Amino acid sequence: KYLNRFDEIWVPDVEGPTSLAGNFAIPKGFSSPICYLGPLSRFPRKADSLKPKTFKKIFILSGPEPQRSIFEAEILEGKYDDDSNARFALVRGLPEEHDALSTAGNWESYNHLGTEELLDLIEKSEKIVCRSGYSSIMDLHTLNRNALLIPTPGQAEQEYLAKRHETGDLILASA
C-alpha cells in the first residue's frame, strides 16, 4: 500500500533466479514499476585473489548484541576453526572502540576497520566466516569471494539467505 505511492521501486539486487536475495528481491502486488539496481557494496572492486595469504580465516562479526558477543565467544573457543596452529584474523564489528589492533598468539584482532583496511585483510585470508546478512552477501558478491555464512539465531531472513547460498557458486557453506 505504501510503496504503490511511488513512481518506481528500487531493489538493490539483480532480477530473476540469480538474485542474491531470492524471494526477498521479487516484490509482488505492486503497481509501481520495479528497477533492479544491482548489488550495493561498500567495496569498490573485487578482491585480489593473487595476494599472498597470511591468514587461514578471517572472522567478520556484525549484528546486534548479545548475538555479536556470543558469536565472538564461539569463534574464540574454536567452534569454527579446525587448526589451532593456523593464523586467524578477527574483525569484531565494534566501531565505537578505538583500540586499533591486538595480537595474541596466532590471532590478530581489530575492533573496526575502514573499507580499504578490511579489503586488504580479506585479500590476505584464505577463507571468510561471517553473518549471512544481505549486506554481507552483496559485499561477498562484489568481492567475488566465498564464505562460511553463520545466520544470527532468530533472524529468519539470515537463515533463509544462508540456506539459499549454501550450495551456490557465491557461497561455499552455511552452518
C-alpha positions in Angstrom: 0.0 0.0 0.0 2.7 2.5 1.0 5.1 1.5 -1.9 2.5 1.9 -4.6 2.5 5.6 -4.0 6.0 5.8 -5.5 6.7 6.3 -9.2 9.3 3.4 -9.1 10.5 0.8 -6.6 14.3 0.3 -6.4 15.6 -3.1 -5.5 19.4 -3.5 -4.7 19.8 -6.8 -6.5 19.7 -8.4 -9.9 16.4 -9.5 -11.4 15.4 -13.2 -11.8 16.5 -16.5 -10.5 20.1 -15.4 -9.9 19.1 -12.7 -7.5 21.2 -12.7 -4.3 18.1 -12.3 -2.1 15.9 -14.9 -3.8 12.2 -14.4 -2.9 13.1 -11.2 -1.0 14.0 -9.5 -4.2 10.8 -10.3 -6.0 8.2 -7.7 -5.0 4.7 -8.9 -5.5 1.5 -7.0 -5.8 2.9 -3.6 -6.7 1.5 -1.3 -9.3 4.7 0.8 -9.4 7.5 -0.2 -11.9 10.4 -2.1 -10.3 14.0 -1.1 -11.1 16.8 -3.6 -10.1 19.9 -1.6 -9.3 22.4 -4.5 -8.9 24.1 -5.4 -5.7 25.3 -2.5 -3.5 28.6 -2.8 -1.6 31.0 -0.8 0.4 33.8 -2.3 -1.7 34.8 -0.6 -5.0 36.2 -3.8 -6.7 36.6 -7.5 -6.5 39.3 -8.9 -4.2 42.8 -9.6 -5.5 42.9 -13.4 -5.5 46.6 -13.5 -6.1 47.6 -11.6 -3.0 49.7 -13.9 -0.7 47.6 -15.4 2.1 48.6 -14.6 5.6 45.6 -15.9 7.5 43.7 -19.2 7.2 40.5 -17.5 8.1 39.1 -14.0 8.7 36.1 -13.8 11.0 34.0 -10.7 10.4 31.5 -10.0 13.2 28.4 -7.9 12.9 24.9 -7.6 14.2 23.0 -6.8 17.4 24.1 -7.7 20.9 24.1 -10.1 22.6 24.4 -12.2 19.5 27.5 -10.4 18.3 29.3 -11.2 21.5 28.0 -14.8 21.6 29.3 -15.3 18.1 32.7 -13.9 19.1 32.9 -16.2 22.1 32.1 -19.2 19.9 34.9 -18.2 17.5 37.5 -17.7 20.2 36.5 -21.1 21.7 37.4 -22.7 18.4 34.0 -23.6 17.2 34.7 -22.6 13.6 38.4 -23.5 13.1 40.0 -26.9 12.9 43.7 -25.9 13.0 44.9 -24.3 16.2 48.3 -23.7 14.7 47.0 -21.5 11.8 46.8 -17.7 11.8 43.4 -16.1 12.1 42.1 -12.5 11.8 39.1 -11.3 13.8 37.2 -8.1 13.0 35.0 -7.5 16.0 32.5 -5.1 14.5 32.8 -2.5 17.2 33.3 0.9 15.5 32.9 2.8 18.8 36.0 1.0 20.2 39.2 2.9 19.4 41.9 0.2 20.1 43.2 -0.5 16.6 44.9 -3.9 17.0 45.6 -6.6 19.4 47.7 -9.6 18.7 47.6 -12.7 20.9 49.3 -15.9 19.8 48.1 -16.8 16.3 45.2 -14.2 16.4 45.1 -10.6 15.1 42.0 -8.8 16.4 40.6 -5.5 15.2 37.7 -3.7 16.7 36.8 -2.0 13.4 38.4 -1.4 10.0 37.9 1.1 7.2 36.9 -0.2 3.8 40.5 -0.4 2.4 41.9 -2.0 5.5 39.1 -4.6 5.6 39.6 -5.3 1.9 43.3 -5.8 2.4 42.7 -8.2 5.3 40.1 -10.2 3.3 42.5 -10.5 0.4 45.1 -11.9 2.8 42.7 -14.5 4.1 42.1 -18.0 2.6 38.5 -18.2 4.0 35.9 -15.8 5.3 33.4 -16.6 8.1 30.7 -14.0 8.6 27.0 -13.5 9.3 24.5 -14.1 6.5 23.1 -10.6 6.4 22.1 -9.2 3.0 24.8 -6.5 3.1 27.5 -9.2 3.7 26.2 -11.2 0.8 26.3 -8.2 -1.5 29.8 -7.5 -0.3 30.9 -11.1 -1.0 29.3 -11.0 -4.4 31.2 -7.7 -5.2 34.5 -9.2 -3.9 33.9 -12.5 -5.8 34.7 -14.4 -2.6 33.1 -17.4 -0.9 32.3 -17.5 2.8 31.0 -19.7 5.5 27.8 -18.0 6.5 26.5 -18.2 10.1 23.0 -16.8 10.4 22.1 -14.8 13.5 19.8 -17.0 15.6 16.2 -15.9 15.4 16.8 -13.9 12.2 14.6 -15.7 9.7 15.9 -13.7 6.7 19.5 -14.6 7.6 18.6 -18.3 7.9 16.9 -18.1 4.5 19.8 -16.4 2.9 22.4 -18.8 4.4 20.4 -21.8 3.2 19.9 -20.2 -0.3 23.6 -19.8 -0.8 25.0 -22.9 0.9 25.5 -24.8 -2.3 25.6 -21.9 -4.8 28.6 -20.5 -6.7 28.7 -17.5 -4.4 28.8 -19.2 -1.0 30.5 -22.4 -0.1 28.5 -23.4 3.1 26.4 -22.3 6.0 26.2 -23.6 9.5 
